[in-house]
Amino acid sequence: MILVTGAAGKTGRYVIQELVEKGARIRAFVHHRAYIERVEEIGAIEVVHGDLCDRRTVDQAVEGIRAVYHIPPNVHPDEVAIGQTMISASQSAEIEHFVYHSVVHPHIEAMPHHWQKMRVEEQLFSCGLAFTILQPAAYMQNILAQWDTLIGDGCYRVPYPLETRLSLVDLKDVAEAARLVLTEDGHIGATYELIGTKPMSQVEVAQALSDGLGREVTVEKTPIEVWEQGARDAGLGTYAIETLTQMFHYYEHHDFVGSPQILNWLLGRPPTTLAEAIERKRARRENDN
């Protein structure tokens, strides 16, 4: 059985669905009881709910588990401590394989939530567990989350300059990579960057959206103050807002780029393009309607 933490988030759900489709048995760890039904609906056969900071709950979650896929809480100030708890509990339970969901370029101190992931990676190198580290780029799904706005007013909004270049990855490809390293031999000790596209400017992203939607999509820079207010209105906490703002400033000055070659090799096929992800989203929405 495989334990997936962060199971009710978008990454966790994609990973669980991919694993279940290939016959894996999943125990899901969720933060709130209200999320239990959400992960059971996609195939988790056991669910533990609670706080990843609570060692007793984590010990319960890893008991009898073969492998762990640890997705840390998104932009959490205690991510390093949570990682240590997961690693320590996995050591005690003699887990066969610990897979850590990190991020591309975790060693950039200017982005605190990346830096915290680097510190968790550092713990893995010395803990004695068999491990694999996956480092995904920015998700295409974060762009596609604006779908209704893109359809409604034809504008794609970002909180950094339009010439900012980012490499992207399809979350479905990330889930497939997770399934491969969890269920096939040969990945112990590896660190894989999961990057699906060449670096794309925001103008290029808007063009891909225009092509996929069959209508013009313009791109507009949202002032950071406006983004911050929107984040507060959506319930995002101070730490997350400050941390993500630092990330946007980093993007503005340095871009955030990488190569899709590793993911190409790992999947045995070219990674999903942004155009393909847009078409899949469009087809799904049309079917739903």
N, C-alpha and C positions, 0 to 999 in steps of 0.2 A: 504494500500500500504506500501511496505517496501523499505526504502532507503538503498542502499549498497554503501559505499564509497570505494575508491580504486578499482572500479568496473572493470577496464580494465586489472588489473594484474592477475596473474595466480590464486591467491586465490579468488579474486572477481568473475572471470569467472566461477570457479567451483561452488561457492555459488549461483550465479545467475541461472546457469543451473539446479542445484538441486531444488531450490525454484520454478522456472518456471515449471519444470516437475510435480510438485505437485500442480500447479494451483495458485501460488502466483503472485501478480502483483508487478513489480519491477520498482523503479526509481533508475537509476544508476548515481553516481557522478564520473566524469572522469576529469583528469587534463588538457588534451588537446582535442581540437575539433576533431583532427584526430582519436581519439579513439571512437567517437560516434557510427560510423557504427559497430565497433567491438562488442559493448555491445548490440546494437539493433539486431544484427544477432543471438544472443543467447537468446533473448526474453525480454530484458528490454523495457518497453512500454513508458517510459519517461527518458530523459537524461539531467542532468545538468553538464556543464563543467565549470571549473574554479579552483581557488586556495582555498584549505581548510583553509588557513590562513585568507581569506577574509570573515569577518563575514556577510556581506550582501549577498554574494553568498551562504554561508551555511544556512542563514535564508531562502533563496529562496528554497534551497534543502529540508529542513525539513518541509516546509509548507504543511499541509494536510497529513502528513505521520503518520502511526500508530506506526511503529517500525523502529529502526535504527540498521543496522549492520555496525559498524565502523571498517574498516580495515585501520590502519594508513599507511602513506607512508613508504616504506621500508628504514630503516636506515636513518632516517631524523633528522637533528639536532634540529628541532623545534617540535618534536613529542608531548612534554608535552603541549605546547601552542596550538597546533592543537587539542589535546584532550580536553583542556579547552573550546575552541571555539565550538567544537561539542557538548559538554555537556551543555554549557550555552544556545546555540541555541535550543537544545532539551528541556531544561527546559522551555524556553519561548514559544515553540510550544506545550507544554504539551504532549510530546511523551509518549505513553503508555509503551514502552519497549525499553531499550537501551542495545544492545549486543556489547561487546567490544572484538575484536580479539587481544588478548595479546600473551603471550608466556610462555612456561613452565619455572618455576624458574625465574620470573621477578625480584626478590629481590637480584640478584647477581650484586653488584655494579661494579665488574671487567668487566662486559659486558655492556657498556653504553646504547646500544639500548634495552637491557632487563630492565635495571634500569629505563629508561624513561617510559617504559610501567607500571612499578610498580607505578610510580608517577601519571600516569593517573588512574590506579586502585584506588589509594588513594582518588582521587577526586570523583570517583563514590560512594565511601562509605559514603560521606557526602553531596552529591548533592540533595538527595531527589527523584531522579528518580528510577523507577523500572528497575533493571539492571540484566544482566547475564554476566559473564566473561568466555571466552573460552581461554585456554592456550595450544596451539598445540606444539608438539615437532618438530624436524627437519623433513622436508618433504622428503618422498621417491622420489618425483618428482625432487628434486634437484640432486639426484644421476642419475636418468633416463634421465636428461637433457644432460648427457654425452653419450647418446646412439650411436651417429655416431662414436665417438672416441672408444667406447667399441667394436663396430662392426669392425671398421677399423684396430685398432692395438692391441685390446685385453688388454688394460691397463686402470685401474681405478686409478685416481690420486686424492690425498687429501693433504691439506697443514698442516697435523698434523701426529703424529706417527701412525703406522699401528695398534698398540695395543689399540689405543683410542677407548673407548666404547661409542656409542651413541644409544639412543632410537629414533625410527623413527615413522612416522605416514603417512598414505596414505591421500593425499589431498582430495580424494573423500570421505573418512570417515569424514574428518573435515567438508566438505560441508554438509554431511548428519546430523552431530551433530548440525551445525548451523541451518539447516532447522527445526530440532526437537525443539530446544529451542525457535525459533521464532514463531512456529505455534502450539505448544502444551502447555498446562498449567503445572505448577509445577516447573518451572525453575527460577522464580524470586528470586534474592538474591544469586544464586548459582555461584560458581567458579569451573569449570571443567577442569582438566588436560586431554588433548587429546593425548594419547600416544598409539601407535599401536603395538610396539614390545618390547620384552625384550632388555636389552642393548646388542648391537652387536659391536664387534671389526671390524675394516676395513678389516681384513682378512676374517672374516665371511661374510661381505657384498660382497667381491670379489667372495667368494665361491657361494653365492646365485646367483650372476650374471653369473658365469660359468655354474651353473646348468640350469639356465633359458635360456641362449643363446646357450647351447649345444656346447660350446667351452671354452677353458681355458681363464680366465680373471685374469691377475696378478694385484697386487696393488702396488702402488709406492707413496712415500712421495715426494711431490713437495716442494722444498725450498721456504720459505716464501717470499724471495726476488723475485723469479720467479713468484709466485702467484701475488704479488703486481704489478709487471710490466704488467702482463697480464690484471689485473684489470684496470690499468691506460689506457692501450691500448683499452680496451673495453668501456672506457668513465666513469668509476666509479670515483666519487669525492674523495677528500682528507679525509673528515670526514668519509665516508663510508669505505674507505680502512683502515684507522686507527682503526675504530671501529670493523670491521670484523677481523682484525689482532689480536686485543685483545681477541676476541671470540675464535679464533683458539688457542691462547696461553692458555686460560682457559681450553679448551677441552684437550689440551696436558697434563695438570697437574691434572685435576680433573674429566675428562670424562663429560658426560651430559646424565643422565639416569633417568628413572622413570618407573612406572608400567602401564600396559594396562588395569588394572581392571576397572577403571572409564569409559573408553570409551566402554569397553565390556558391562557394565551395561547400559550405555546411549543408545547404538545402539541396544541392545537386541540380540547381536550376537558377535562372536569373531571379533576383528578388522582385517582388511586386512593385510596379511603378505607381507613381501618384495617379496617372491617368487610369490605370487598372483599378485602383482603390476607389476612385471617383465613380467609375462605371459600375462597380459592384454595389456601392452605396445607392446610386441612382436606381439600379434595377430592383434593389430590395425595397426602396421607398415606393416604387411604382407597383410592386406586388402587394405591398401592404395596403395600398389605396384601392 
